Amino acid sequence: MAEPPESPLTSSIREDTESRQHFLPVPPYMIFPRTVGGFRVYIKQGGKYVLYATEQEQFTERHRRELPEYGIKEVYIQTDQKPDYDRYVEENLGRILFNDDPPLQERAAVFYNASLGVIRELFQRTQVQDILSRSHLDRVMKLVQQTIKFMASEETLKRLATLIRHDYKTYSHSLHVFVFSAAVLQTYDFEEKDLVEVGLGAILHDLGKSGIPQEILRKSGPLTSAEFEIVKTHPLRGAALCSHLPLSNQTTNCILFHHERMDGLGYPAGLRKDVLPLAVRVISVCNVYDSLTSSRPYAQQLTPFQALSLMRQDMEGAFDLEVLKRLIVVLSGAAVI
């Protein structure tokens, strides 16, 4: 970015020629030195939007320092450049999450919205292409690697819990399962490599639903036996969509076996507890918990307490009870229950 004038917050910076455009506010701490945003940045003066930086300019330490010095709490981008801004946030997500200047709640919101965008696009593209592309896998892998440490603290989960929306969509459900699973997994002695592999599996666990007809997934009443048999194919469909990619066995197991039960009555293989990996048991518990606490077309949304009680008392034999207890402890620590 070209060095700004001596006083960057005067109307002499650049004239506002975009007054009819719509603008979105973004916090100044999202401007990272030595990066090129790829979007125009505006400040507001006298009720007008004044151009502060163009798409091709490189942000500098001075830009980051001067905005707070002049009391600027928000900068603005044009709504039609939000996709460019979203890509910029995704590329710099690690720098955002581990920067202590922004409040944790704001960093949690950046993580949640950026992750939701990546996962939503992954499901949409896979549905159209009938395959998971390597580029999308790389984006999701980077997302997991950048965020697994961020979600290690109880305080972070507490902030994320306030952002979780309970209107069920497959992509948002996948993000929630990742968040809950990461929190539970970190109560065990997993190495970071394993946390990343299982986190990737948590995000991809329902990818196979991209091949299930929407009229079945969105049906408001009970499924017929034939419809349920179609839904039960989604773990195998998910594994098939990823079969050309270099996924670890842990990641593939999470996709394939997240509907297995400890008593062997799950699907697709009817595996029992003695062969179910711990990572799969964790995702299984978190998957059902988030489903029960979400508003789905065919079932009433439960409170966290109601969902956990149902899982403990009415779904006997389904879950590893030690994993369920750890989820309860994690949710209690995050003030969810």
ABEGO torsion letter per residue (X at the ends): XBBBBABAABAAABBBAAAABBBBBBBAAABBBGBBAGBBBBBBBGGBBBBABBAABBBBAAAAAAAAAAGBABBBBBAAAAAAAAAAAAAAAAAAAABAABBAAAAAAAAAAAAAAAAAAAAAAAAAAGBBBAAAAAAAAAAAAAAAAAAABAAAAAAAAAABBABBBAAAAAAAAAAAAAAAAAABBBBAAAAAAAAAAAAAAAAAAAABBAAAAABABBBBAAAAAAAAAAAAAAAAAAAABBBBAAAAAAAAAAABBAAGABOAAGBBAAABBAAAAAAAAAAAAAAAABBBAABBBBBAAAAAAAAAAAABGABBAAAAAAAAAAAAAAGAX
